[in-house]
């Protein structure tokens, strides 16, 4: 498959994202559709089985016919299985949240400002990011950028051997570990210094990059994340697009090797570990050098329009860090990019 797109061609990169079940509004945000809601109802936690009670079948059929239909507490209590009742409460809380905000993007942003009746399962929140990224990058031609975007919604396993840093999808690694895979990553897939036997994944390269599009839903390409390779710059590109799409603020994100800035005034940790790392570096603590062993990436974010930021930060950069856990994994929190920027208050 060629990586060249016609002007009007649309590419659904990951069918698993459900992008084909949505439509875009005039601003390019994804509308909540009946088709998307039906896909959520079809999840195994909700879809009735042969032994399900009559009320469960009746309620499911009602939702599939009219996805926004109101379901009362008394309707739910007629279901015999109590676990199923709780599952319905969760999915209906999520459904009502989506319908209230009408687009996936607005519903995602509201998650971090609004208290819901029930917590939204993390897998639903991650799926929202997957869906938004899928729509954001549907015309993207560069597979390195698309692969780097997976870091925003897929947990990564980090391997560092002989100064070669690789990021591989953690779930894909676990599958390959169980089944034995084929490919070129081999001994670079390590955990706690021990080689995984039988685990191999292909490393995305100029030679195989066009194959990415056929295998995107398998998440089985590793990303070379050395500073001299395309990985860090590709992730920086994605983060620029993410902020611009979600907040309407033009920014430029660059990958860096170190922070040397006498005007360093603001930083953001992109995961739980990196916040401490950046705090230590900012405060000049010597232990900051020790935790740098777990640091994967540094980034510099600049605003293209200085009026977008608070007065104290005009003309200054925001520094961002990405670190791995003690288990050698990365869990980037894309909401940190949206919630913690020094932006002017919107009236």
Secondary structure, 3 states (H helix, E strand, C coil): CCCCCCCCCCCCCCHHHCHHHCEECCCCCEECCHHHHHHHHCCCCCCCCCCCCHHHHHHHHHHHHCCCCCCCHHHHHCCCCHHHHHHHHHHHHHHHHHHHHCEHHHHHHHCCCCCCCCCCCHHHHHHHHHHHHHHHCCCCCCHHHHHHHHHHCCCEEEEEECCEEEEEEHHHHHHHHHHCCCCCCHHHCEECCEECCCCCCEECCCCCHHHHHHHHHHCCEEEECCCCCHHHHHHHHHHHHHHHHHHCCCEEEEEECCCCCCCCCCEEECCHHHHHHHHHHHHCCCHHHHHHHHEEEEEEEEECCHHHECHHHCCCCEEEEEECCCCCEECCCHHHHHHCCCECCCC
